[in-house]
Amino acid sequence: MLKGGVSTPPFLFVSDTEKMIRIKRFHFKLNIQPRAILRVR
């Protein structure tokens, strides 16, 4: 999907970083409080 890092649209980069952050937060909540995720959703 990435033909060239420079020619890649900015929104793709942002969405990718957001995904990584969300995954990290998701695992963090899972380790601390599984119920917190159910509350958010």
Protein Blocks (a to p, Z undefined) as FASTA:
>chain_A
ZZbfklpcfklmmmmmmmmmmmmmmmmmmmmmmmlmmmmZZ
